[in-house]
Amino acid sequence: MTDRSELFDAVVHPAPQPPPLKGRGRSALPLGTQQKRWASALIVFLLTLFALDLAFAPPLQRVRDVSPVVLDRSGEWLMAFTTREGRWRLEARLDEIDPEFQRRLIAIEDARFWLHPGFDPIALARASVSFARQGRVTQGGSTITMQLARLLEPRPRNIGSKLIEIIRAMQLERRMSKRQILAAYLTLAPYGGNLEGVRAASRAYFQRDPQWLDDAEMALLIALPQAPEARRPDRRPQAARAARDGVLDMMVRARLINQRRADEARQAAIPSRAPFPFSAPHAAQALVAAHPGEGVIVSTLSASLQRDLEALARRSAAGLEREAQIAILAVSLESREVRARVGGAGRERAGGYIDMTRAIRSPGSALKPFLYAIAFDEGIAAPETLVRDAPRRFGGYLPENFDRRFHGDVSLEDALRHSLNLPAVATLEQIGAGRFHAALTRAGADVRLPRRAVAEPGLALALGGVGMTLEDLVQLYAALGDDGRARRLRNAASDGGDLFARRFVRAETAERVLEILATSPQPAGRAPAQLARDAPMVAFKTGTSYGFRDAWAIGVWNGYAIGVWVGRPDGSPRPAASGRTEALPILFEAFDLIGAPPVPQRLREERQAPAPALARLESTEREGLSILFPPADAEVLVLDYGAEARGLSLSARGGRGPLAWYAEGARVESEPTSGRAIWRPRAPGFYTLSVVDADGQRAMVRVRIRGAG
């Protein structure tokens, strides 16, 4: 039997029953299952927070959207560009900002910046109590991280926005280090107008980067972001002064400076806003395009030389028509770094936004030095080799000299020195146009052939019948100045090592070509370098494209290769404007601006006479006299007749000059300047043409002249 006391205990203190299984009554779950549920709920909650944090991440793209800044090789500012929003927002790099400014900013704005998780409970509580007592905002409770959140997503100033800023601040703290947060704040902080960031403000108000700031400058830069428009120094200097002096008082109370220093800082004038530096716009724009996403780009340019050559281009363009432009490119021979790039003489002139150092134009005679360099280097000819400068046809090509005069037998060095066309074409015929084109391409020049000559370059290549840029030409001349080594030009300090380096010609060949160019006739009004003390011994070459569309001058001296182009960006002719008259004086002024002492000139070595095989470029045996044009039994269309007609240019090959031409037994007079025989038929019909050389050799052809009908 059960004891009565036991029965009483069973009724009053029933034994604990195990919890029923799921779905059986309302009893509690087992302890282990309950803990698992709590853990699962916590995991779901955390995952939800993580998913929400990822789905609603803070918009950090604005921090990365900064104004690109282009510096010269020593760090001097050249030019900057606004953001897509039209703002000057310069990337803040803490290592380049006065550390004392950073310390004072944190002490005044957010004393526990290095400790809190994005919001400061103590500061928020103090601001809330002050608001409750005063009925208005008298203290700010926002941390630097919260201010950054507000800059990233501007919102109305209310309690709801403050709560969102706290959440965003915690998100930012999870993603960024404290230094990154401080740098982002100093990049986005507003300073009035379209200035954002401490670097833009320091540049605009103090004309330098904030690497070192005095007490007054620090106080002003700390005060401005709190009310940038109300305290703009350039528009509201009194308000800016009051705000700056208030920050100085805060610095004294925080024992950041003493009273004496604060009083001295109050005497400083309030600065006005100055424009940002504007130099090398074409080069800077190309560098920004080549280095997207980089806030600071260090170029190879020299700021002082760039400014000098820009001023030279503006001075020289003042005497030209408004449609004309001037481009100048200066390159260091040793490093191939571009030290100055002037794409035009000003944006107010026609085509001012086009970088004419990279525009494709016709080089004229500027390619001749490389033609002779290859002939000398490969043993095809020597500088002393003689060539006949006389009218002749090369297939269907009938070139003339620039002055339309012919000089008989000349040496190749004299032909180069005086830029004669016939010897250049004859030399190219010996080398081969395709071979010459390939050599230029291997040296790094991008030679654009006319559409009709894409399959095979022609002999017009000797006289610049192709498309090239000033950059291409300077790169080629730099190879001559660097002992015949061809290398690509460098525009930025971050450009990698020179992967392209090839031997263009031998050092001896390059030196000899430069010697020839250095003794070319000097520009008008300038004494020969051999006679003027300390004058630059510039090895130079000019070029004038067909129709006087492009005037060139490229030179090498004293460790530099410099090229000058003058013309109209639209390619229209400029009658009588040649490379010698337009571009060469600018080239010599550019070398004068370099300012380095002249390089000691080597004594010219005695040259041995060329080998017999190289004594003449062409065969020494005189070719039999024959008529090239018009060919025998040809029908020639003539549209006008008589003394005022344009006429036909008669040409022959072989024989010994001078040549005498006859049409139906009547003498055909030659032009006194060019020596060409121009025949003007009287009417359509059959004619007998003959030519007689100095030895009495005769050649004869029968042709038919017909009209348009």
Number of C-alpha atoms within 10 A of each C-alpha: 3 6 7 9 9 11 12 11 11 11 10 9 10 10 9 6 7 10 14 13 12 10 7 8 9 10 13 12 14 12 10 8 10 12 12 11 12 11 12 12 12 12 12 12 12 12 12 12 12 12 12 11 14 11 9 11 13 17 12 13 9 15 20 15 18 26 24 27 21 29 24 24 19 12 15 17 21 24 19 25 21 17 15 10 9 11 16 25 32 30 26 24 16 17 9 12 19 16 15 15 21 16 12 20 19 17 16 14 16 20 17 17 18 12 10 16 19 27 25 21 13 12 17 16 12 14 18 19 14 16 15 11 11 10 10 10 14 13 14 15 21 23 25 26 29 25 19 25 27 21 17 19 16 12 14 9 9 8 9 10 15 17 12 15 25 22 17 26 26 17 20 24 17 11 13 12 12 18 12 16 20 20 21 26 24 27 24 25 23 24 27 19 13 14 23 25 24 27 26 28 26 21 20 21 20 17 16 17 18 24 16 14 19 12 19 23 21 23 27 24 25 23 23 22 20 14 15 19 16 15 24 23 22 16 15 14 17 14 15 24 24 15 21 26 21 15 21 28 19 18 21 15 12 13 10 17 16 14 15 9 13 21 14 11 19 18 11 12 10 20 17 14 17 12 9 18 14 13 20 22 22 19 23 27 16 12 19 20 11 11 14 10 14 17 19 19 23 22 27 25 29 21 21 14 18 22 18 14 25 24 15 20 24 15 13 18 20 11 9 14 12 13 15 23 27 29 25 30 25 31 28 21 25 11 15 23 22 24 23 27 31 27 28 30 27 19 13 9 15 18 19 19 14 15 19 29 26 15 16 17 23 25 31 27 27 26 22 27 26 21 23 27 24 24 21 23 17 14 11 16 27 25 24 20 24 22 23 19 22 21 22 18 16 14 8 9 12 14 18 20 17 14 10 16 17 21 12 12 15 18 20 27 22 19 22 23 21 13 23 25 23 27 26 28 25 20 25 25 15 14 18 15 21 15 13 21 22 13 17 21 14 16 23 21 21 17 18 19 18 14 8 8 11 10 10 12 21 20 24 17 25 30 26 21 22 23 17 21 21 27 25 24 27 26 25 25 30 31 28 29 27 22 18 23 19 26 23 22 22 21 23 22 15 12 12 8 7 12 8 12 14 15 14 25 24 17 17 12 23 25 18 17 22 22 20 18 23 23 17 19 15 17 14 10 7 12 13 17 16 12 8 11 9 12 15 20 22 24 21 29 28 27 27 28 23 15 14 19 24 27 30 30 32 29 27 28 20 19 17 24 30 32 32 29 32 31 27 21 21 11 14 14 15 17 9 12 19 23 27 20 16 24 29 28 19 24 23 21 12 22 21 13 12 15 10 11 11 14 12 9 8 7 6 8 6 6 8 7 12 14 13 8 15 19 19 21 21 17 11 9 7 10 11 12 20 20 19 18 16 19 17 15 13 13 15 15 13 18 15 17 16 12 11 8 14 14 17 15 14 20 21 22 17 16 21 16 12 11 21 17 24 17 18 12 11 10 15 19 14 17 11 10 10 16 16 20 22 17 23 19 18 12 14 17 12 14 16 15 23 22 24 21 18 12 11 13 15 18 17 17 19 17 17 16 17 15 13 8 5
